[in-house]
Amino acid sequence: MLQRVLFCAAAAVMVCAIGAALLQFALMILSFSSPVAITVITLVAVVMLNSLRRRIRAAKHRFTPRKPEKSA
């Protein structure tokens, strides 16, 4: 349980760092206005986190041992 919490926290920090870098890139290089850049970065972060959540859930189901069926 603690490993999952730490992994999710690390993933969230990583996504935020990537988002901050993309925001700086959008503001400096592409000269987007701040509200547009923040909206785009927020949407990208949501998509990245949902994708990561789905992959973690799929990996958990793949590697979780199944309980043996009870004989009736």
C-alpha positions as CSV (number, residue, x, y, z in Angstrom):
1,M,0.0,0.0,0.0
2,L,2.8,2.4,0.9
3,Q,4.6,1.6,-2.3
4,R,1.6,2.5,-4.3
5,V,1.1,5.8,-2.5
6,L,4.8,6.7,-3.0
7,F,4.7,5.7,-6.7
8,C,1.6,7.8,-7.3
9,A,3.1,10.8,-5.5
10,A,6.3,10.5,-7.5
11,A,4.2,10.2,-10.7
12,A,2.2,13.3,-9.8
13,V,5.4,15.3,-9.0
14,M,6.8,14.2,-12.4
15,V,3.7,15.2,-14.3
16,C,3.7,18.6,-12.5
17,A,7.3,19.1,-13.4
18,I,6.7,18.3,-17.0
19,G,3.7,20.5,-17.0
20,A,5.7,23.4,-15.6
21,A,8.4,22.9,-18.2
22,L,5.8,22.8,-21.0
23,L,4.2,25.9,-19.6
24,Q,7.5,27.8,-19.6
25,F,8.1,26.6,-23.2
26,A,4.7,27.7,-24.4
27,L,5.0,31.1,-22.8
28,M,8.6,31.8,-24.0
29,I,8.9,30.1,-27.4
30,L,5.4,29.8,-28.8
31,S,4.1,33.1,-27.2
32,F,0.8,31.7,-26.1
33,S,-1.2,33.8,-23.7
34,S,-1.0,32.5,-20.1
35,P,-4.7,31.3,-19.8
36,V,-4.5,29.3,-23.0
37,A,-1.2,27.7,-22.0
38,I,-2.4,26.8,-18.5
39,T,-5.6,25.2,-20.0
40,V,-3.6,23.2,-22.4
41,I,-1.1,22.1,-19.8
42,T,-3.9,21.1,-17.4
43,L,-5.5,19.0,-20.1
44,V,-2.2,17.3,-21.0
45,A,-1.6,16.5,-17.3
46,V,-5.0,15.0,-16.9
47,V,-4.5,12.8,-20.0
48,M,-1.0,11.7,-18.8
49,L,-2.3,10.9,-15.3
50,N,-5.3,8.9,-16.6
51,S,-3.0,6.9,-19.0
52,L,-0.6,6.2,-16.1
53,R,-3.5,5.2,-13.9
54,R,-4.8,2.7,-16.5
55,R,-1.4,1.2,-17.0
56,I,-0.8,0.8,-13.3
57,R,-4.2,-0.8,-12.9
58,A,-3.6,-3.2,-15.8
59,A,-0.2,-4.2,-14.4
60,K,-1.7,-4.8,-11.0
61,H,-4.3,-7.1,-12.4
62,R,-1.7,-8.9,-14.5
63,F,0.7,-9.6,-11.7
64,T,-1.8,-10.2,-8.8
65,P,-2.1,-13.9,-8.1
66,R,-5.7,-15.2,-8.4
67,K,-7.3,-17.0,-5.5
68,P,-8.0,-20.7,-6.2
69,E,-11.7,-21.5,-6.8
70,K,-13.5,-23.4,-4.1
71,S,-14.8,-26.8,-5.0
72,A,-18.5,-27.4,-4.3
